[in-house]
Amino acid sequence: MPYSEPRRGKLAYKFLFWFLLISLAPMGVVGWHLVNISQNVLKEESLRNQESLATGFAETTHNLITTFKTVLHVASRLDGFSSMDPVRQNQHLNRVMQQHPAFLELSVFDLNGLETIRKGRFLGARPELRNFFDNTVFQVASQKGEYVGDLRRFQGLYPTLTIAVPIVSMAQSRAVKRGVLLGKVSLNGLSQMLHQEFPDKGRAEAAVVAGDVRDSFLVAHSDPNKVFSRKAGLPDEILKVIMTQSAKKGGGNIALDDGSSVLGAYAEVKGVGWVVYVQQPIESAYLAATEMRKQIARVFLWVLIITPLLSLAVAGHITQPIRALQVAGEKLKMGEFEELPEITMTNDEIGDLAQSFLQMSDSLKEKTGELLHAKDELTKYGRDLERRVEARTRELKAAQDELIKKERLAAIGQMASVVGHEIRNPLAVINNSIFFIKTKLTKAGDMDPKVERHCSIIQSEVKQANGIIDEILTYSRQRDLKPEVVKLNFFMEDVLSIYPFPKHIQVVKHFDPRDPVVTIDTDEMRQAVRNLIGNGVEVMPEKGTTTVTTQIVDQHWVRLDIHDAGPGIPPDVLEKIFTPFYTTKARGTGLGLAVVHKAINRINGKVEVDTGPAKGTKFMLYLPLVPSGGAAPSGPIAQQQPMMPPPQAQPPGQAEGPPQTAVRFIDPSRGKGV
């Protein structure tokens, strides 16, 4: 593994880093603590201010309700009102509605709950009189002295409050109840007061809410648009905080569903159980802390600008002599001993380092000369040794390959001998015995169909076993090669014409019109082609196409393609298909493709396989072309048309001779041979 020099930081950058660390770290820690302290103080102060505002407005709301109750109490005790004189009552009620615009409606009820007078700003000239005897408002006011409640939205938008007080007359120093005075009051004034106190919608807001978490009523809000709505109300996360507290007032952080937080404070309105809520965004509460953070950031920025300049100035003074030593070291590393730069001898530790460096360079120059001489000698010996090792390695590799081949052939030959002598004889006896049994039973006339079927199965299996033995013996037999010069197109026509193709297989032929001539062992080549066609037919059990193609690829080679439309060969099986006795079938010897490989190798050809799930499998057999001045075709093929010389085309990337490995696989996922 080559040596890679580690990356080293510049000394000036290290000075810069430490200066920045020393200057910024304390400032950052102190600034962080100051900001945290200021945030806590501002948060507590903001909460106190908001609690004061909530308490003050709760008192204002209580006083407003008390004012409305006082107006009704005073009116109910006016001269003529307690005597239930309708004329005087009408006069007093008109005066009340003129002086107090908040009253939307005033009604007088007698002790039986019957409405005697009803006046309103939005009622007709003669409004309908009602019976309130069973109404909660009438019952509470007549029995307990007064009623405050029944919050509703007038016209579905504007919040109103119902206040009822008893009408009492004094008879012989004793109070006598004469009826009930009821008033419906508009609460829009509360929202107007809140809006005047909190005009900025983005910074702070306040609200008055009644009821509980499940059934709340928004009485007033600093933003009137949020009150005058049919679905007016505060968010549930705020209601859960302010409506479930047992304390009369309080506050703190409230997390909203949108991920933001606010500072909220609340105070209870005495007498009615309403809650005044005041909130302020966290950003507004921390405004001073944010400003402090900006100031600290400005200081940080100035430090970041000034510190690098100072550190670089200091580092430059320190690193200048060190940089000279670095340049000299680079010269030494490249072997330039005579071109060292001038080194200044300072009166400090760096000067001592420079002196030691010069002494080291002189010693290194002397030792380098000796090493170079030794290196030249070692290089000469090394080259000679490499040549000898390479030659010996080639010899050993060739001997090892030959030995493996001989051992494999010897093992196959021994197995074939055992199969021929020890298995064929029993199979022959079994076959003859089955034939004898069938003959005897047939003559006797009592042949059971089941017995006949099983006898046929035994004969079929014996035939299959004999076929396997023939394949093994054929592969292991070392017969002499019988080359013949044939026209490839005619040879393939002959093979295809006698092959028993099933009806569901379509045969497509594409033969090169130049009629290539090759030298092959016709028996071995015929068996190889039949094996490839048979494999293709087996993987297309229902329907398929077998395509046979011949093509001259260059002046030395012709290619014979046998292509099926099957599912293709899996990648894990592809590299083992030419291995003898390797098979993925339930029945078979695994010698079919090994026979193909052997037949092509014996004529110095080569095999390529192109396979894929969507394109089937194509075996490409490269056969050496017979030169145009070679021998004429022999055998019956010589009767065909005269031999045409192949064109002198440039070879498409093919070597002029067979490769070292005679089999080449095409990897469909990468589109190249492996």
Secondary structure, DSSP 4 states (H G I P E B T S, - for coil): ----PPP---HHHHHHHHHHHHHHHHHHHHHHHHHHHHHHHHHHHHHHHHHHHHHHHHHHHHHHHHHHHHHHHHHHTSTTTTTT-HHHHHHHHHHHHHH-TTEEEEEEEETTSBEEEEEETTS-SSPPP-B-TT-HHHHHHHHHS-EEEEEEEETTTEEEEEEEEEEEEEETTEEEEEEEEEEEEE-HHHHHHHHHH---TTT-EEEEEEE-SSSEEEEEESSHHHHSSTT----HHHHHHHSS--SSEEEEEEE-TTS-EEEEEEEEPTTT--EEEEEEEHHHHTHHHHHHHHHHHHHHHHHHHHHHHHHHHHHHHHHHHHHHHHHHHHHHHTT-TT-PPP----SSHHHHHHHHHHHHHHHHHHHHHHHHHHHHHHHHHHHHHHHHHHHHHHHHHHHHHHHHHHHHHHHHHHHHHHIIIIIHHHHHHHHHHHHHHHHHHHHHT---HHHHHHHHHHHHHHHHHHHHHHHHHHHH--PPP-EEEEEHHHHHHHHHHHS---TTEEEEEE--TT--EEEEEHHHHHHHHHHHHHHHHHT-SSSEEEEEEEEE-SSSEEEEEEEE-S----HHHHTTTTSTT---SSS--S-HHHHHHHHHHHTT-EEEEEEETTTEEEEEEEEEBPPTTSPPP-GGGGGSSPPPPPP-PPPSS--SS--SSSEEEEETTTTEE-
